[in-house]
Structure formats: structure tokens, C-alpha cells
Amino acid sequence: MKLMDGFDSNYRYILVAARRARQLQSGAPPVVDTTSRKPCRIAQDEIRAGKVKWEIPETRSAAEQAAQTLDKALGQD
């Protein structure tokens, strides 16, 4: 399967499309004109049109997260 433009993996594309489809199912209005009524297809059309923005959250190791939590608890921001 070809990698979608703007995505680092097909897995991330599926995650973004699924999350947007859930938003559409919950009542969010589509941001593109489409003939489809299926939320998954509408989400894919929106992504293809460049209307869905996404970002990769910063990841930290468990040790870094624990150190930050401990610093906050001790007031050493």
C-alpha cells in the first residue's frame, strides 16, 4: 500500500482517519463536500483534501516522566 502524503506511516494515517470518523459520528460537520454518507470515507476525503490537521505528541521515557513528576512534587520546577 502506498504511503499517504504527509504521513510517516500507514498506521498513523489509519489512526487519524479513525479519530476523525469518530468525530463525524458524534455530530461534527464535514469540512469538505462529498457524496459519501459513511464517516470513514468522509474522513478519508477530508484528509486527502488537506483539511484535517494532526501532530505527533512529544514522547518521553518513563524515567523522564517520573523525574518530572518528582520535581513538581518537590517544588523544583
N, C-alpha and C positions, 0 to 999 in steps of 0.2 A: 504494500500500500504506500502511495506517495505521501510524503510529509507535507502537511498544510503550511502555507506561507505564514511566517510569524510565530510558529510553534517549534519548540525544541524537541518535541516527541509527539507521536500519535496519541499516546496515553494522556498527555496534558490536554490535547485538543478534545478528547472524549470527556474529560473532567469538566472543562469549560462549557462544552455544549450541554452536558447533563445538568449542570448547575443553572444555566440559562433556561433550559427547558422546564426545570422545576419552578423557576420564577414565573414563566409564562403560564404554567398550570395553576399557579397561585393567584393569577389575575393581572400580572404585569402586561402592559400593552406591547405588541410587537413594534419594533423600531424600523422595520422595512415593510414594503408592500410585497405580499406573497400570496400565491393562490392556495398554498397548503394550509390545512387546518390542524396538522399534527405539530405539537410543541417541539418535538425533536427536530423535525425538518425546518421549522421556523427558526430555531436556534442556529442550525447549520447555515441557513441563508443569511442570518444576521452576522455571523462570524465571517462568512465569505465576503460580505459587503463591508467589513471593517467597522461595524457598529458596536461590537462587544469588546470592551477593554478588559484586560486581565494583567495580573502581575504575579511573579513568583515571590512568596513571602520569604523573608530572611530566615534562614535555618541556623540554629545554634546547637552545639552538642549539649548533652545532658549536664556535663560538668560546668559548662559556661552558664547554663540556666540556673544551676544550683548556686554557683558563685554569685550571680547577680541577685538572686533571692536572698541569700545570706547577707550580702552587702546592704540591701534595702532594710532587712530586719535589724541590722546593727546600726543603721543610720549612716552608712558610709557611701552614700551615693557618689 
